[in-house]
Amino acid sequence: MSKPSLLGWLAANLGRILISIFVPLVTFLVLWQGFIFLRDSNAPQMVIVLVAILWGVGGVAALYAISNWLVEQLPTQWTARLQPFVFVGPALAILFWFLALPTLRTLDLSFRDATGQRYIGISNYIFALTDRVMLEAFRNNLLWMVFGTFFCVGLGLVIAVLADRSRFETIYKAIIFMPMAISFVGAGVIWKFVYTYKGEGAGISEIGLLNAMVLALGGQSQPWLQIPPWNNFFLIAIMVWLQTGFAMVVISSAIKGISSEVLEAARVDGANEFQVFWHIIIPSIRGTLLTVTTTIIIFSLKLFDIVRVMTGGNNGTNVIANEFYLQRFTYSNAGRASAIAIILLLAVIPVMMYNLRQFRERRAF
């Protein structure tokens, strides 16, 4: 398109272009003001909830419908260019506002002092990488990452293989997967009762399930969550209890995708069950195992709820996310907390990139 014809086209379609920008913007502002009104309203809570749902769903639908209709009024060439952004644009805006922008803000705060007013260079990062408490947190996260991931994936694999051969497969899987329905805070509360310790003179009715079993066998009750470093392993057991079901379900679906003819051919050729497992099943689901492993590694790096509920990070159980919480909300040190958050983000990014590459290559499932 030559320059004169381009200018002529812009002059002829300027109104449509402005309307396609102005009307969705007005619609968004109306929706925004509606939510502000609902937020500050004194109406009954149930009425506010119902109106918010109708306003949100209906308003977003109207926003997309109006924007799409306006874009379709443009010439075909411009419709093809702009229409994808009608649907992708809001999602990108939300990601930028709630993900990218806070990350940049956190990065900026990580170079400031406790109040976030004055730049102090890399002092916060020096603290995060050299402080005794932080080094303890790094060590504990490494324990969670290695032992937690190993047992979650290992038990999930074993259970998936064994349950696949049982006629009660659905029942077994449902029971093992059930803890996934419990929140991490709820699981922490449950297991806190299991590990409860009231002292040497406490009776069975005053202590947790584990100590009750120890006393019933003639032993002595123990403060399981106060004995470093073993208390970390007792906390890791909770993660294994929660995440084994996830690993089992994903791995089981991959195992069911293996051709039965291949397995039968191996058995006919004289391979025993261990050989079938190591030389056929494992290579066939390697992508799934790597994906499940990296997913649980990310979870173990970000772990917070269980430690916060069970021990608060005391007695040598602190982890990176809990130290971030303490620095920000207990000690009110925005700079150090931001530096810890950035370090945690940097630790997670390589694993996430590997996971995304697996999905992109379509080898995960």
C-alpha positions in Angstrom: 0.0 0.0 0.0 1.5 3.3 -1.1 1.8 6.3 1.3 -1.2 8.3 -0.3 -3.5 5.3 -0.3 -2.4 4.4 3.3 -3.3 8.0 4.4 -6.6 7.8 2.5 -7.4 4.5 4.2 -6.6 5.9 7.6 -8.8 8.9 7.0 -11.6 6.7 5.9 -11.4 4.3 8.8 -10.2 6.6 11.5 -13.6 6.6 13.1 -13.8 2.9 13.2 -10.4 2.6 14.7 -11.1 5.1 17.4 -14.4 3.4 18.2 -12.8 0.0 18.4 -10.4 1.4 21.1 -12.8 3.8 22.9 -15.8 1.5 23.4 -13.9 -1.4 25.0 -12.1 1.1 27.2 -15.4 2.7 28.3 -16.8 -0.8 28.9 -13.8 -1.8 31.1 -14.1 1.5 33.1 -17.8 0.8 33.7 -17.0 -2.7 34.9 -14.2 -1.3 37.2 -16.5 1.3 38.7 -19.2 -1.3 39.2 -16.8 -3.5 41.3 -15.7 -0.5 43.3 -19.3 0.3 44.0 -19.9 -3.3 45.1 -16.8 -3.3 47.3 -17.9 -0.2 49.2 -21.6 -1.1 49.3 -23.5 -1.7 52.5 -25.9 -4.2 51.0 -26.2 -7.7 52.4 -23.2 -9.9 51.7 -25.2 -12.5 49.7 -26.6 -9.8 47.5 -23.2 -8.3 46.9 -21.8 -11.8 46.0 -24.7 -12.5 43.5 -24.5 -9.1 41.9 -20.7 -9.4 41.6 -20.9 -12.8 39.9 -23.6 -11.6 37.4 -21.8 -8.3 36.9 -18.4 -9.9 36.4 -19.5 -12.7 34.1 -22.0 -10.6 32.1 -19.7 -7.6 32.0 -16.7 -9.6 30.7 -18.9 -11.4 28.1 -20.2 -8.0 27.0 -16.7 -6.6 26.8 -15.5 -9.4 24.6 -18.6 -9.3 22.4 -18.5 -5.6 21.9 -14.8 -5.6 21.2 -15.1 -8.5 18.7 -18.0 -6.8 16.9 -16.2 -3.6 16.5 -13.0 -5.2 15.2 -15.1 -7.1 12.7 -16.3 -3.8 11.3 -12.8 -3.0 10.2 -11.4 -4.1 6.8 -10.6 -7.8 6.6 -6.9 -7.3 6.7 -7.1 -5.3 10.0 -9.6 -7.7 11.4 -7.2 -10.6 11.0 -4.5 -8.5 12.7 -6.5 -7.2 15.6 -8.9 -9.9 16.4 -6.4 -12.2 18.2 -5.6 -9.4 20.6 -9.2 -9.0 21.5 -9.1 -12.3 23.3 -5.4 -12.5 24.2 -4.9 -8.9 25.1 -6.8 -8.9 28.5 -5.0 -12.1 29.6 -1.6 -10.5 28.7 -2.6 -7.3 30.6 -3.6 -9.3 33.6 -0.3 -11.3 33.5 1.6 -8.0 33.2 -0.2 -6.3 36.0 -0.3 -9.2 38.5 2.9 -11.1 37.6 5.5 -9.1 35.7 5.0 -5.7 37.4 5.1 -7.1 40.9 8.3 -9.0 40.0 9.9 -5.8 38.7 8.8 -4.0 41.9 10.2 -6.8 44.1 13.5 -6.6 42.2 13.7 -2.9 42.8 12.9 -3.3 46.5 15.6 -5.9 46.8 18.3 -3.2 46.4 16.7 -0.9 49.0 16.8 -0.7 52.8 14.3 -2.1 55.2 11.8 0.7 54.6 12.2 0.6 50.8 13.3 4.3 50.7 17.0 4.2 50.1 19.2 2.2 47.8 21.8 0.1 49.5 23.3 -2.0 46.7 23.6 -5.7 47.0 23.7 -5.8 50.8 20.4 -7.7 51.0 21.7 -10.4 48.7 24.9 -10.7 50.7 22.7 -11.3 53.8 20.5 -13.8 51.9 23.5 -15.8 50.8 25.7 -15.7 53.9 23.5 -15.4 57.0 23.5 -18.5 59.2 19.6 -18.6 59.3 19.4 -18.4 55.5 22.1 -21.1 55.0 20.0 -23.3 57.3 17.0 -22.6 55.2 18.9 -23.4 52.0 20.0 -26.7 53.6 16.4 -27.6 54.6 15.0 -26.8 51.2 17.6 -29.1 49.7 16.5 -31.8 52.0 12.9 -31.3 50.9 13.9 -31.2 47.3 16.0 -34.4 47.4 14.2 -36.7 49.9 10.7 -35.3 49.4 10.8 -35.6 45.6 12.5 -39.0 45.7 9.9 -40.6 47.9 6.9 -38.8 46.3 7.9 -40.0 42.8 9.3 -43.3 43.9 6.2 -44.3 45.9 3.9 -42.9 43.2 5.6 -45.0 40.6 5.5 -48.2 42.7 1.9 -47.8 43.6 0.9 -47.0 40.0 2.6 -50.1 38.7 1.1 -52.4 41.4 -2.4 -50.9 41.4 -2.5 -51.3 37.6 -2.5 -55.0 38.1 -5.2 -55.1 40.8 -9.0 -55.4 40.3 -9.4 -52.9 43.2 -7.3 -50.3 41.4 -9.9 -47.6 41.6 -10.4 -48.0 45.4 -6.6 -48.0 46.1 -6.0 -45.0 43.9 -8.9 -43.1 45.5 -7.6 -43.7 49.0 -4.1 -42.7 48.1 -5.2 -39.6 46.1 -7.6 -38.4 48.8 -5.0 -36.3 50.8 -4.7 -34.1 47.7 -8.1 -32.8 48.5 -6.8 -31.4 51.8 -5.1 -28.0 51.9 -1.5 -27.8 53.1 -2.6 -25.9 56.2 -5.2 -28.5 56.9 -2.6 -31.3 56.5 -0.3 -29.4 58.9 -3.0 -29.2 61.5 -3.8 -32.9 61.1 -0.2 -34.0 61.4 0.4 -31.7 64.3 -2.0 -33.9 66.3 0.0 -37.0 65.1 3.3 -35.6 66.4 1.9 -33.9 69.6 4.2 -34.2 72.6 3.2 -33.2 76.1 6.2 -34.4 78.2 7.3 -37.5 79.9 4.5 -37.6 82.4 1.7 -37.4 79.8 -0.8 -40.1 79.4 -1.8 -41.7 76.1 -4.9 -39.5 75.9 -2.8 -36.3 76.1 -0.3 -37.1 73.3 -0.3 -37.5 69.6 -0.9 -40.7 67.6 2.7 -41.5 67.0 3.7 -41.1 70.7 0.7 -43.2 71.7 1.9 -46.0 69.4 5.4 -45.7 70.9 4.1 -45.9 74.4 1.9 -48.9 73.5 5.0 -50.7 72.3 6.8 -50.0 75.5 8.9 -47.0 74.4 9.0 -43.4 75.5 7.3 -40.5 73.9 9.5 -38.1 72.0 9.3 -34.4 70.9 9.5 -35.4 67.3 9.3 -31.8 65.9 12.0 -30.5 68.3 14.9 -32.9 67.4 17.0 -31.4 64.5 17.7 -32.5 61.8 15.3 -35.4 62.1 12.3 -33.1 62.6 12.8 -32.0 59.0 12.2 -35.6 57.8 9.0 -35.8 59.9 7.8 -32.7 58.1 8.9 -34.1 54.7 6.6 -37.2 55.5 3.6 -34.8 55.3 4.7 -33.7 51.8 5.0 -37.3 50.8 1.6 -38.1 52.2 0.1 -35.2 50.2 2.0 -35.4 46.9 2.3 -39.2 46.3 -1.3 -39.3 45.0 -0.6 -36.7 42.4 2.5 -38.5 41.2 0.6 -41.8 41.2 -2.2 -40.6 39.0 0.0 -38.9 36.4 2.4 -41.8 36.2 -0.5 -44.3 36.1 -2.0 -42.5 33.1 1.3 -42.7 31.3 1.7 -46.5 32.1 -1.8 -47.1 30.6 -0.6 -45.5 27.4 2.1 -48.2 26.9 1.0 -50.6 24.2 -0.1 -53.9 25.8 1.3 -55.7 22.7 4.8 -54.5 23.5 4.6 -55.7 27.1 3.2 -59.1 26.1 5.9 -59.5 23.4 8.6 -58.9 26.0 7.1 -61.5 28.4 6.8 -64.0 25.5 10.5 -63.4 24.7 11.3 -64.5 28.3 11.6 -61.2 30.1 10.6 -61.3 33.8 8.5 -58.6 35.5 11.6 -56.7 36.7 13.1 -56.6 33.3 9.8 -55.4 31.8 9.7 -52.7 34.4 13.2 -51.4 34.0 13.7 -51.9 30.2 10.2 -51.1 28.8 8.0 -49.3 31.3 10.6 -46.9 32.7 12.0 -45.8 29.2 8.4 -45.4 27.9 7.3 -43.0 30.7 10.7 -41.2 31.1 9.1 -37.9 30.0 6.3 -38.2 32.5 8.7 -39.1 35.3 10.8 -36.0 34.5 7.8 -33.8 34.4 6.4 -35.1 37.7 9.8 -34.8 39.3 10.3 -31.2 38.2 6.8 -30.3 39.3 7.4 -31.6 42.8 10.9 -30.0 42.9 9.2 -26.6 42.3 6.7 -27.3 45.0 9.5 -28.3 47.5 11.4 -25.1 46.7 8.4 -22.9 47.3 7.2 -24.9 50.4 5.8 -22.7 53.1 2.4 -23.8 54.6 3.5 -27.0 56.3 6.5 -25.5 58.0 4.6 -22.4 59.1 1.8 -24.4 60.7 3.8 -27.1 62.2 6.9 -25.4 63.7 7.0 -21.8 62.5 10.5 -22.5 61.3 11.9 -23.1 64.8 14.2 -25.9 65.9 16.2 -26.0 62.7 13.2 -26.4 60.3 13.2 -23.0 58.6 12.8 -22.9 54.8 13.3 -20.1 52.3 9.7 -19.1 51.9 9.2 -19.0 55.7 12.2 -16.8 56.1 10.8 -14.4 53.5 7.5 -14.3 55.5 9.4 -13.6 58.7 11.5 -10.8 57.1 8.6 -9.1 55.5 5.7 -9.5 58.0 7.5 -10.1 61.4 10.7 -8.0 61.0 9.2 -5.5 58.5 12.3 -5.6 56.4 11.1 -5.2 52.8 14.6 -5.1 51.3 15.7 -8.5 52.7 12.4 -10.1 52.0 12.5 -9.0 48.4 16.0 -10.3 47.9 15.0 -13.7 49.3 12.0 -13.7 47.0 14.2 -13.0 44.0 16.6 -15.7 44.9 13.7 -18.2 45.3 12.4 -17.1 41.9 15.9 -17.6 40.3 16.0 -21.1 41.9 12.7 -22.0 40.4 13.1 -20.6 36.9 15.6 -23.2 35.5 13.2 -26.0 36.6 10.2 -24.3 35.1 12.1 -23.7 31.8 13.0 -27.4 31.7 9.3 -28.3 32.3 8.1 -26.0 29.6 10.6 -27.5 27.1 9.3 -30.9 27.9 5.7 -29.8 27.2 6.8 -28.0 24.0 8.5 -31.1 22.7 5.4 -33.2 23.6 7.4 -35.8 25.4 5.9 -35.2 28.9 2.7 -37.3 28.5 
